[in-house]
């Protein structure tokens, strides 16, 4: 029986429902005592990996599918790995660096290098990552990783299909572009980044969260992988955006045109 190993990246980010504020030192956003959760795009990636495994099982494919969740970050990043395990991932890898309740930012290139070293050890047939993280919106890791691996890539994917056959060699993806929809056929191994339209992640039940605590998490450090995580960039200062002025009502079209011409100076 052949095996298809799927590596899924998951990142711990400030929850999307939290109002983000700049810290007092103006070096970044406030992260202490703030709710964190799994990056939504990464959660979609975990869900898609599970759906691929379910399709293979339903088709009684001779290929078994193993899902490995990977996260890089401080000790509390284990929380999002437990979420991925509760959803259905088989095991997890945690590359630990930094401290909880502190700004632990590393550049996308460094993250991609860490993942590349894990890829060399795990030899996955498919790597799934979110198209971006909602904290920094870089949207670079998947593309850089594909370059380091020298493999096919498909980005912003809204549909993904891997034929449930023995030792699959290709996958088909679909993504939105300016002119409509683009369909790509990629050779495996490949890197895929997920769009919000790809799927809707399943609800994680309490019993599955309890079971996830028994699943293995392999802890590593950047030093174990031979990667230097020292940042090459320096953040000088972070400011909140200026407060937006309230709108006003005008009495006539002539008044509107006057304000657009003389105050806003857009016409």
TILUMBA-441993 format. One record per residue: x, y, z of N, C-alpha, C in turn. Coordinates in nm, 3 decimals. Atoms other than C-alpha are relative to their C-alpha. Layout:
       n.u       n.v       n.w      ca.u      ca.v      ca.w       c.u       c.v       c.w
         X         Y         Z         X         Y         Z         X         Y         Z
...
***
This chain:
       n.u       n.v       n.w      ca.u      ca.v      ca.w       c.u       c.v       c.w
     0.085    -0.120     0.000     0.000     0.000     0.000     0.088     0.125     0.000
    -0.075    -0.125     0.007     0.135     0.343    -0.096    -0.054     0.100     0.102
     0.036    -0.099    -0.102     0.122     0.648     0.128     0.013     0.141    -0.057
    -0.005    -0.142     0.035     0.038     1.014     0.058     0.003     0.079     0.129
    -0.013    -0.081    -0.121     0.167     1.237     0.334    -0.028     0.146    -0.035
     0.035    -0.140     0.022     0.015     1.585     0.352     0.048     0.082     0.119
    -0.052    -0.090    -0.102     0.198     1.856     0.545    -0.085     0.128    -0.003
     0.087    -0.118    -0.006    -0.028     2.141     0.664     0.058     0.100     0.099
    -0.050    -0.104    -0.087     0.103     2.468     0.805    -0.113     0.066     0.077
     0.100    -0.070    -0.082    -0.091     2.623     1.096     0.071     0.105     0.085
    -0.062    -0.109    -0.075    -0.015     2.955     1.262    -0.094     0.051     0.108
     0.077    -0.060    -0.110    -0.131     3.098     1.595    -0.001     0.150    -0.018
     0.015    -0.143     0.024    -0.266     3.449     1.539    -0.103     0.058     0.096
     0.106    -0.065    -0.077    -0.476     3.703     1.726    -0.134    -0.030    -0.067
     0.130     0.039     0.053    -0.838     3.597     1.685    -0.060     0.111    -0.086
     0.053    -0.097     0.097    -1.015     3.765     1.393    -0.104     0.094     0.060
     0.106    -0.082    -0.060    -1.289     3.899     1.624     0.055     0.103     0.099
    -0.061    -0.091    -0.097    -1.044     4.088     1.850     0.037     0.132    -0.066
    -0.041    -0.132     0.049    -0.994     4.461     1.804     0.148     0.019     0.034
    -0.146    -0.008    -0.019    -0.617     4.496     1.756     0.040     0.140     0.042
    -0.051    -0.129    -0.045    -0.435     4.772     1.942     0.153     0.001     0.003
    -0.146    -0.014    -0.004    -0.078     4.903     1.925     0.045     0.003     0.146
    -0.049     0.001    -0.138     0.127     4.838     2.240     0.061     0.135     0.037
    -0.048    -0.130    -0.050     0.261     5.122     2.455     0.136     0.037    -0.056
    -0.134    -0.028     0.053     0.614     5.088     2.324    -0.002     0.030    -0.148
     0.017    -0.023     0.145     0.480     5.122     1.967     0.098    -0.083    -0.083
    -0.087     0.092     0.074     0.690     4.825     1.859    -0.081    -0.106    -0.076
     0.088     0.099     0.065     0.393     4.616     1.745    -0.138     0.007     0.063
     0.134     0.003    -0.058     0.042     4.516     1.846     0.004    -0.068     0.136
     0.009     0.060    -0.132    -0.063     4.415     2.195    -0.040    -0.147    -0.011
     0.028     0.144     0.009    -0.049     4.035     2.230    -0.024    -0.064     0.137
     0.020     0.056    -0.134    -0.055     3.984     2.609    -0.148     0.002     0.037
     0.139     0.014    -0.045    -0.390     3.862     2.748    -0.100     0.028    -0.111
     0.088    -0.016     0.116    -0.543     3.868     2.401    -0.032    -0.139    -0.055
     0.041     0.131     0.052    -0.740     3.578     2.256     0.071    -0.030    -0.132
    -0.064     0.047     0.123    -0.549     3.381     1.991    -0.073    -0.124    -0.051
     0.063     0.118     0.060    -0.670     3.113     1.753     0.079    -0.040    -0.125
    -0.066     0.046     0.122    -0.568     2.920     1.442    -0.032     0.096    -0.114
     0.021    -0.088     0.115    -0.522     3.135     1.132    -0.110    -0.058    -0.090
     0.113     0.055     0.076    -0.850     3.100     0.933     0.039    -0.068    -0.131
    -0.042     0.061     0.126    -0.674     3.025     0.603     0.069    -0.135     0.024
    -0.065     0.126    -0.034    -0.468     2.753     0.774    -0.103    -0.104     0.043
     0.108     0.091    -0.040    -0.782     2.603     0.928    -0.067    -0.061    -0.124
     0.055     0.049     0.127    -0.919     2.574     0.574     0.093    -0.104    -0.061
    -0.098     0.096     0.050    -0.597     2.395     0.477    -0.010    -0.134     0.071
     0.016     0.125    -0.075    -0.641     2.139     0.756    -0.126    -0.072    -0.045
     0.127     0.059     0.044    -1.003     2.083     0.653     0.014    -0.065    -0.137
    -0.014     0.057     0.134    -0.905     2.026     0.291     0.083    -0.128     0.002
    -0.079     0.121    -0.013    -0.639     1.773     0.389    -0.085    -0.116     0.051
     0.089     0.104    -0.055    -0.899     1.582     0.591    -0.099    -0.047    -0.106
     0.094     0.038     0.105    -1.143     1.590     0.300     0.067    -0.087    -0.106
    -0.073     0.085     0.095    -0.877     1.446     0.070     0.011    -0.142     0.056
    -0.010     0.131    -0.063    -0.822     1.162     0.317    -0.135    -0.072    -0.003
     0.133     0.061     0.000    -1.197     1.102     0.339    -0.040    -0.047    -0.140
     0.031     0.042     0.137    -1.231     1.090    -0.041     0.077    -0.127    -0.036
    -0.079     0.119     0.027    -0.950     0.835    -0.062    -0.060    -0.122     0.071
     0.058     0.111    -0.076    -1.112     0.622     0.209    -0.132    -0.045    -0.061
     0.130     0.033     0.060    -1.457     0.641     0.046     0.018    -0.075    -0.132
    -0.025     0.067     0.128    -1.311     0.535    -0.290     0.076    -0.131     0.018
    -0.076     0.122    -0.031    -1.128     0.248    -0.114     0.132    -0.004    -0.077
    -0.128    -0.011     0.069    -0.802     0.371    -0.261     0.107    -0.081     0.072
    -0.111     0.072    -0.063    -0.492     0.158    -0.200     0.103     0.093     0.063
    -0.092    -0.098    -0.058    -0.317     0.480    -0.097    -0.054     0.052     0.133
     0.038    -0.055    -0.130    -0.330     0.575     0.271     0.046     0.145     0.008
    -0.031    -0.142    -0.012    -0.329     0.946     0.360     0.032     0.032     0.145
    -0.041    -0.043    -0.134    -0.139     1.082     0.661     0.011     0.152     0.001
     0.001    -0.146    -0.010    -0.185     1.442     0.775     0.088     0.042     0.117
    -0.093    -0.050    -0.102     0.093     1.621     0.964    -0.014     0.151     0.008
     0.013    -0.144    -0.021     0.027     1.967     1.111     0.132     0.055     0.053
    -0.127    -0.061    -0.039     0.327     2.199     1.151    -0.024     0.146     0.039
     0.011    -0.139    -0.043     0.351     2.525     1.346     0.134     0.049     0.051
    -0.123    -0.064    -0.049     0.639     2.763     1.418    -0.041     0.114     0.091
     0.037    -0.107    -0.090     0.608     2.983     1.723     0.027    -0.033     0.146
    -0.025     0.018    -0.143     0.613     3.017     2.104    -0.073    -0.122     0.056
     0.061     0.120    -0.058     0.501     2.741     2.346    -0.151    -0.013    -0.021
     0.146     0.006     0.013     0.131     2.833     2.319    -0.046    -0.032    -0.143
     0.037     0.042     0.136     0.141     2.751     1.947    -0.051    -0.144     0.001
     0.054     0.135    -0.013     0.064     2.400     2.069    -0.153     0.001    -0.002
     0.147    -0.009    -0.003    -0.296     2.522     2.111    -0.058    -0.019    -0.140
     0.054     0.013     0.136    -0.348     2.554     1.735     0.032    -0.137    -0.058
    -0.030     0.135     0.043    -0.174     2.223     1.679    -0.101    -0.098     0.057
     0.103     0.085    -0.060    -0.419     2.062     1.921    -0.133     0.015    -0.074
     0.121    -0.022     0.079    -0.701     2.221     1.722     0.006    -0.080    -0.129
    -0.018     0.075     0.124    -0.562     2.070     1.400    -0.013    -0.150     0.025
     0.010     0.142    -0.034    -0.529     1.731     1.571    -0.144    -0.038     0.032
     0.140     0.027    -0.033    -0.885     1.757     1.701    -0.086    -0.004    -0.126
     0.073     0.002     0.127    -1.006     1.828     1.349     0.020    -0.131    -0.074
    -0.024     0.128     0.067    -0.841     1.509     1.226     0.142    -0.024    -0.044
    -0.140     0.024     0.035    -0.467     1.555     1.172     0.054    -0.117     0.082
    -0.052     0.120    -0.066    -0.267     1.242     1.264     0.108     0.031     0.103
    -0.106    -0.040    -0.093     0.032     1.405     1.429     0.043     0.142    -0.030
    -0.037    -0.141     0.015     0.198     1.742     1.471     0.148     0.021     0.029
    -0.139    -0.041    -0.023     0.538     1.911     1.465    -0.001     0.146     0.042
    -0.007    -0.136    -0.052     0.611     2.223     1.670     0.145     0.048     0.000
    -0.132    -0.064    -0.001     0.916     2.435     1.588    -0.010     0.118     0.096
     0.021    -0.097    -0.107     0.939     2.633     1.909     0.109     0.107     0.002
    -0.092    -0.113    -0.017     1.096     2.978     1.935    -0.078     0.113     0.066
     0.066    -0.115    -0.062     1.022     3.296     2.127    -0.073    -0.034     0.128
     0.072     0.014    -0.127     0.811     3.349     2.438    -0.146     0.039    -0.019
     0.142    -0.036     0.002     0.438     3.365     2.502    -0.017     0.145     0.045
     0.035    -0.138    -0.036     0.278     3.711     2.536     0.106     0.101    -0.041
    -0.096    -0.094     0.058     0.558     3.871     2.334    -0.013    -0.002    -0.151
     0.002    -0.007     0.145     0.590     3.984     1.976     0.107    -0.093    -0.056
    -0.095     0.099     0.051     0.749     3.684     1.803    -0.010    -0.006    -0.152
     0.014    -0.009     0.145     0.773     3.789     1.441     0.129    -0.045    -0.068
    -0.112     0.036     0.086     1.000     3.612     1.195    -0.044     0.015    -0.145
     0.031    -0.031     0.138     1.020     3.681     0.826    -0.048    -0.124    -0.077
     0.051     0.113     0.079     0.837     3.464     0.567     0.110    -0.089    -0.056
    -0.110     0.080     0.052     1.170     3.354     0.421     0.052    -0.099     0.104
    -0.047     0.087    -0.108     1.277     3.214     0.758    -0.100    -0.113     0.025
     0.103     0.102    -0.020     0.945     3.032     0.804     0.009    -0.103    -0.112
    -0.009     0.092     0.114     0.979     2.884     0.455     0.123    -0.090     0.013
    -0.120     0.081    -0.018     1.333     2.768     0.534    -0.021    -0.108     0.107
     0.031     0.097    -0.104     1.210     2.598     0.854    -0.087    -0.113    -0.056
     0.087     0.099     0.060     0.933     2.424     0.661     0.077    -0.087    -0.099
    -0.077     0.076     0.099     1.179     2.322     0.389     0.083    -0.110     0.066
    -0.078     0.102    -0.072     1.396     2.141     0.644    -0.090    -0.113     0.049
     0.095     0.103    -0.043     1.089     1.960     0.779    -0.043    -0.084    -0.120
     0.036     0.072     0.122     0.991     1.869     0.423     0.106    -0.104    -0.035
    -0.109     0.093     0.031     1.333     1.708     0.374    -0.008    -0.124     0.089
     0.010     0.113    -0.092     1.270     1.490     0.679    -0.126    -0.083    -0.024
     0.129     0.068     0.009     0.903     1.408     0.619    -0.032    -0.052    -0.141
     0.025     0.040     0.139     0.904     1.380     0.237    -0.150    -0.006    -0.035
     0.144     0.002     0.031     0.537     1.484     0.191    -0.024     0.005    -0.151
     0.039    -0.010     0.140     0.359     1.446    -0.142    -0.072     0.131    -0.029
     0.074    -0.124     0.016     0.160     1.765    -0.080     0.018     0.086     0.124
    -0.007    -0.096    -0.109     0.209     2.077     0.131    -0.113     0.101    -0.019
     0.112    -0.095     0.006    -0.098     2.290     0.209     0.025     0.109     0.103
    -0.016    -0.114    -0.088    -0.065     2.640     0.357    -0.110     0.102    -0.030
     0.093    -0.110     0.025    -0.301     2.933     0.401     0.065     0.101    -0.094
    -0.059    -0.095     0.094    -0.258     3.197     0.133     0.065     0.118     0.072
    -0.059    -0.108    -0.079    -0.177     3.448     0.409    -0.042    -0.019     0.145
     0.039    -0.003    -0.141    -0.185     3.498     0.785    -0.067     0.135     0.026
     0.076    -0.124    -0.019    -0.432     3.757     0.914     0.069     0.099     0.092
    -0.071    -0.097    -0.085    -0.175     3.914     1.147     0.095     0.089    -0.080
    -0.093    -0.084     0.078     0.088     4.027     0.894    -0.037     0.009    -0.148
     0.047    -0.004     0.140    -0.087     3.952     0.560     0.114    -0.006    -0.101
    -0.114     0.006     0.093     0.248     3.872     0.399    -0.034    -0.076    -0.128
     0.037     0.080     0.117     0.115     3.600     0.170     0.120    -0.045    -0.083
    -0.124     0.033     0.071     0.467     3.481     0.082     0.053    -0.141     0.026
    -0.065     0.125    -0.044     0.552     3.158     0.268    -0.017    -0.114    -0.100
     0.024     0.110     0.092     0.387     2.914     0.028     0.082     0.010    -0.126
    -0.074    -0.020     0.125     0.548     3.062    -0.281     0.150    -0.018     0.022
    -0.143     0.014    -0.027     0.893     3.086    -0.120     0.035    -0.147     0.024
    -0.025     0.141    -0.028     0.866     2.728     0.007     0.005    -0.082    -0.128
    -0.001     0.073     0.127     0.778     2.599    -0.340     0.130     0.025    -0.076
    -0.127    -0.031     0.065     1.085     2.779    -0.473     0.117    -0.074     0.063
    -0.108     0.071    -0.069     1.312     2.628    -0.208    -0.006    -0.150    -0.028
     0.018     0.142     0.029     1.166     2.282    -0.274     0.019    -0.032    -0.148
    -0.007     0.016     0.146     1.180     2.337    -0.652    -0.109    -0.095    -0.049
     0.114     0.083     0.040     0.832     2.189    -0.699    -0.112     0.089    -0.054
     0.116    -0.072     0.052     0.499     2.287    -0.855    -0.070     0.076     0.113
     0.080    -0.073    -0.098     0.278     2.543    -0.680    -0.129     0.049    -0.062
     0.129    -0.058     0.039    -0.084     2.660    -0.698    -0.045     0.088     0.115
     0.031    -0.096    -0.105    -0.188     2.970    -0.506    -0.145     0.046    -0.006
     0.137    -0.052    -0.012    -0.520     3.115    -0.383    -0.102    -0.099    -0.054
     0.081     0.107     0.057    -0.688     2.784    -0.457    -0.141    -0.001     0.060
     0.140     0.007    -0.044    -1.070     2.771    -0.439    -0.061    -0.138    -0.027
     0.043     0.138     0.022    -1.099     2.408    -0.558     0.124    -0.085    -0.018
    -0.116     0.088     0.003    -0.859     2.118    -0.513    -0.046    -0.144    -0.017
     0.039     0.138     0.025    -0.882     1.765    -0.647     0.125    -0.086    -0.021
    -0.104     0.100     0.017    -0.642     1.474    -0.602    -0.070    -0.132    -0.028
     0.067     0.125     0.040    -0.749     1.157    -0.783     0.033    -0.110     0.100
    -0.024     0.105    -0.099    -0.797     0.878    -0.523     0.046    -0.131    -0.063
    -0.056     0.117     0.065    -0.572     0.629    -0.698     0.127    -0.040     0.073
    -0.124     0.042    -0.064    -0.261     0.436    -0.602     0.115     0.091    -0.044
    -0.115    -0.088     0.025     0.042     0.666    -0.570    -0.035     0.112    -0.098
     0.038    -0.109     0.091    -0.124     0.977    -0.721     0.120     0.086    -0.037
    -0.115    -0.076     0.050     0.113     1.183    -0.933    -0.034     0.144    -0.034
     0.041    -0.136     0.036    -0.092     1.497    -1.010    -0.117     0.045     0.087
     0.119    -0.058    -0.061    -0.350     1.731    -0.861    -0.052     0.110    -0.092
     0.063    -0.104     0.081    -0.593     1.973    -1.024    -0.056     0.106     0.093
     0.048    -0.110    -0.084    -0.668     2.315    -0.876    -0.072     0.104    -0.085
     0.070    -0.110     0.066    -0.889     2.609    -0.959     0.011     0.123     0.089
    -0.008    -0.124    -0.076    -0.844     2.971    -0.854    -0.057     0.115    -0.081
     0.057    -0.117     0.065    -1.001     3.306    -0.930     0.111     0.095    -0.045
    -0.091    -0.101     0.052    -0.811     3.551    -1.149    -0.083     0.115    -0.054
     0.074    -0.117     0.048    -0.903     3.890    -1.294    -0.094    -0.032    -0.116
     0.080     0.031     0.118    -1.034     3.734    -1.613    -0.101    -0.111     0.020
     0.095     0.110    -0.024    -1.238     3.456    -1.449     0.061    -0.106     0.089
    -0.054     0.112    -0.076    -1.130     3.112    -1.326     0.116    -0.064    -0.075
    -0.117     0.064     0.059    -0.793     2.946    -1.386     0.013    -0.142     0.056
    -0.018     0.139    -0.041    -0.747     2.567    -1.376     0.143    -0.043    -0.027
    -0.139     0.045     0.012    -0.402     2.422    -1.314     0.010    -0.148     0.034
    -0.032     0.138    -0.031    -0.276     2.066    -1.321     0.146    -0.005     0.039
    -0.136    -0.003    -0.053     0.034     2.019    -1.107     0.050    -0.141     0.030
    -0.063     0.126    -0.038     0.275     1.732    -1.060     0.028     0.001     0.150
    -0.035     0.015    -0.140     0.325     1.601    -0.708     0.147    -0.041     0.010
     0.046    -0.084    -0.111     0.498     1.688    -0.484    -0.026     0.145    -0.043
     0.039    -0.137     0.033     0.347     2.037    -0.483    -0.034     0.076     0.127
     0.042    -0.089    -0.108     0.269     2.334    -0.261    -0.126     0.072    -0.043
     0.127    -0.064     0.030    -0.085     2.470    -0.246    -0.033     0.099     0.110
     0.048    -0.095    -0.100    -0.213     2.785    -0.073    -0.150     0.020    -0.017
     0.146     0.006     0.001    -0.580     2.807     0.021    -0.066     0.137     0.003
     0.086    -0.119    -0.002    -0.844     3.070    -0.043    -0.120    -0.029     0.089
     0.116     0.018    -0.087    -1.151     3.127     0.176    -0.110    -0.082    -0.065
     0.109     0.069     0.069    -1.379     2.978    -0.091     0.024    -0.150    -0.015
    -0.032     0.141     0.019    -1.210     2.637    -0.081    -0.095    -0.091     0.076
     0.092     0.082    -0.080    -1.426     2.497     0.200    -0.041     0.075     0.125
     0.038    -0.053    -0.131    -1.592     2.563     0.533     0.043    -0.102     0.105
    -0.053     0.097    -0.097    -1.400     2.400     0.821    -0.108    -0.055     0.093
     0.093     0.068    -0.090    -1.583     2.153     1.043     0.011     0.052     0.142
     0.002    -0.038    -0.141    -1.681     2.221     1.403     0.081    -0.101     0.079
    -0.082     0.088    -0.083    -1.435     2.080     1.656    -0.076    -0.030     0.128
     0.077     0.039    -0.118    -1.620     1.885     1.923     0.091    -0.016     0.122
    -0.076     0.013    -0.125    -1.512     1.864     2.289     0.065    -0.139     0.013
    -0.065     0.131    -0.007    -1.454     1.484     2.277     0.124    -0.011    -0.089
    -0.116     0.004     0.089    -1.219     1.531     1.981     0.116     0.083     0.055
    -0.105    -0.080    -0.064    -1.031     1.803     2.170     0.069    -0.081     0.110
    -0.058     0.084    -0.105    -0.983     1.560     2.457     0.089    -0.108    -0.062
    -0.079     0.102     0.068    -0.862     1.288     2.219     0.129     0.057    -0.057
    -0.118    -0.063     0.061    -0.622     1.535     2.057     0.116     0.013     0.098
    -0.105    -0.013    -0.100    -0.432     1.566     2.384     0.088    -0.124     0.007
    -0.076     0.125    -0.002    -0.318     1.206     2.340     0.081    -0.020    -0.127
    -0.073     0.014     0.125    -0.187     1.255     1.987     0.139     0.064     0.014
    -0.138    -0.047    -0.019     0.189     1.313     1.950     0.029     0.135    -0.064
    -0.054    -0.124     0.055     0.351     1.654     1.902     0.151    -0.006     0.014
    -0.147     0.007     0.000     0.717     1.642     1.804     0.056     0.142     0.010
    -0.055    -0.133    -0.022     0.905     1.944     1.941     0.140     0.011    -0.060
    -0.131    -0.031     0.057     1.197     2.094     1.750     0.032     0.147     0.028
    -0.041    -0.140    -0.006     1.394     2.418     1.760     0.063     0.038    -0.133
    -0.070    -0.041     0.122     1.533     2.627     1.473     0.143    -0.053    -0.006
    -0.136     0.052    -0.003     1.878     2.513     1.586     0.005    -0.147    -0.042
     0.007     0.141     0.041     1.774     2.149     1.541    -0.004    -0.013    -0.152
     0.016     0.003     0.146     1.693     2.234     1.179     0.111     0.076    -0.071
    -0.114    -0.071     0.059     2.008     2.441     1.128    -0.037     0.132    -0.065
     0.047    -0.125     0.058     1.820     2.765     1.057     0.017     0.114     0.099
    -0.016    -0.122    -0.080     1.912     3.112     1.189    -0.126     0.084    -0.018
     0.125    -0.074     0.011     1.592     3.303     1.271     0.015     0.149     0.031
    -0.023    -0.142    -0.027     1.754     3.642     1.341    -0.055     0.082    -0.116
     0.066    -0.080     0.103     1.550     3.903     1.157     0.098     0.094    -0.070
    -0.082    -0.093     0.077     1.713     4.104     0.880    -0.069     0.137    -0.012
     0.076    -0.125     0.006     1.445     4.372     0.911    -0.024     0.053     0.141
     0.025    -0.062    -0.130     1.388     4.620     1.195    -0.124     0.089    -0.010
     0.119    -0.085    -0.007     1.050     4.771     1.283     0.032     0.122     0.085
    -0.037    -0.122    -0.071     1.114     5.132     1.379    -0.112     0.048     0.091
     0.112    -0.051    -0.079     0.767     5.230     1.497    -0.131    -0.045    -0.061
     0.133     0.039     0.046     0.406     5.117     1.475    -0.102     0.100     0.053
     0.102    -0.098    -0.038     0.125     5.375     1.478    -0.139    -0.049    -0.040
     0.138     0.028     0.039    -0.251     5.334     1.478    -0.040     0.095    -0.112
     0.044    -0.089     0.109    -0.423     5.475     1.167    -0.077     0.118     0.057
     0.073    -0.118    -0.050    -0.569     5.826     1.205    -0.150    -0.027     0.007
     0.145     0.016    -0.017    -0.928     5.848     1.324    -0.071     0.061    -0.120
     0.072    -0.046     0.118    -1.163     5.879     1.030    -0.105     0.104     0.040
     0.098    -0.104    -0.028    -1.372     6.197     1.024    -0.141    -0.047    -0.037
     0.140     0.036     0.025    -1.749     6.162     1.039    -0.047     0.063    -0.130
     0.056    -0.055     0.123    -1.941     6.212     0.715    -0.102     0.109     0.027
     0.100    -0.106    -0.012    -2.179     6.501     0.651    -0.105    -0.016    -0.110
     0.106     0.001     0.099    -2.505     6.542     0.466    -0.003     0.134    -0.073
     0.012    -0.124     0.080    -2.544     6.795     0.185    -0.143     0.016    -0.046
     0.139    -0.031     0.035    -2.861     6.964     0.076    -0.030    -0.012    -0.148
     0.026     0.002     0.144    -2.814     6.958    -0.300     0.119    -0.056    -0.076
    -0.107     0.049     0.087    -2.611     6.824    -0.590     0.106     0.107    -0.018
    -0.095    -0.111     0.018    -2.453     7.166    -0.637     0.095     0.011     0.119
    -0.084    -0.007    -0.119    -2.329     7.165    -0.277     0.098    -0.117     0.003
    -0.086     0.118     0.005    -2.192     6.813    -0.320     0.116     0.023    -0.097
    -0.103    -0.026     0.099    -2.004     6.913    -0.635     0.100     0.104     0.050
    -0.086    -0.106    -0.053    -1.868     7.223    -0.461     0.100    -0.058     0.101
    -0.088     0.059    -0.102    -1.729     7.019    -0.170     0.101    -0.096    -0.064
    -0.092     0.091     0.067    -1.580     6.757    -0.400     0.109     0.076    -0.074
    -0.095    -0.078     0.079    -1.415     7.029    -0.607     0.094     0.083     0.086
    -0.079    -0.096    -0.077    -1.297     7.272    -0.339     0.058    -0.055     0.129
    -0.049     0.055    -0.125    -1.258     7.065    -0.021     0.075    -0.132    -0.020
    -0.067     0.130     0.024    -1.183     6.710    -0.128     0.099     0.008    -0.115
    -0.087    -0.021     0.117    -1.024     6.832    -0.452     0.019    -0.129    -0.080
    -0.006     0.122     0.079    -1.110     6.513    -0.636    -0.058     0.018    -0.140
     0.050    -0.030     0.136    -1.274     6.675    -0.937     0.044     0.139    -0.041
***
